[in-house]
Amino acid sequence: MFGAGNQLFETPFAEIRFEVGPVTVYLVQIAILAVSLLLMAGLSLWLHRTKAGKALRATAESLETAALLGVNTTGIITSTVIIASAMGGIAGVLVGMAFNYINNQMGLAMGLKGLAIIILGGMGSVAGAVAGGLILGLSETFMVAYGSSGYRDAIAFAAIIVVLLLRPQGLFGQAPPEMQR
């Protein structure tokens, strides 16, 4: 419908910025951070404080056991796909706001970095995902500032290799019971 090229995605407050000493902070960046924090907090609260969140965690742990306990696993899987799709859509809008354009492959590189963040932070841990994202983001920023910007993307893959070799369950993940012996 729109073609394969980049499409402009301008926001009315894209040029509003604040000077904090030598640092320039754009209103778009503040909005993205606020929406991201709200979504992470809401998802974490939902996962740990509601029946549906507990059912989702039980289904993720063992499909058969959750079904035996009376959880509608098909409904949980469907709702998980819907929630993940909604989060992906919101993430796409936020990325479009950050770069002022959208295209059909703008999430590919971020998806790979998301995989690195999941491996780094630990599967199934929202706090681990936040910590992994911060660690990866800061390490990439320091690489650009003090090293070569050409190696920025290599940081994510180096982190995957190091974490998988030293702590396969991630920084905040728990090893499966058969590996804890």
Buried (B, 14 or more C-beta within 10 A) or exposed (E): EEEEEBEEBEBEEBEEBEEEEEEEEBBBBBBBEEBBEEBBEEBBEBBEEEEBBBBBBBBBEEBEEBBEEEBBBEEBBEBBEEBEEEEEEEBBBBBBBBEEBBBEEBBEEEEBBBEBBBBBBBBBBBEBBBBBBEBBEEBBEEBBEEEEEEEBBEBBEEBBEEBEEEBEBBBBBEEEEEEEE
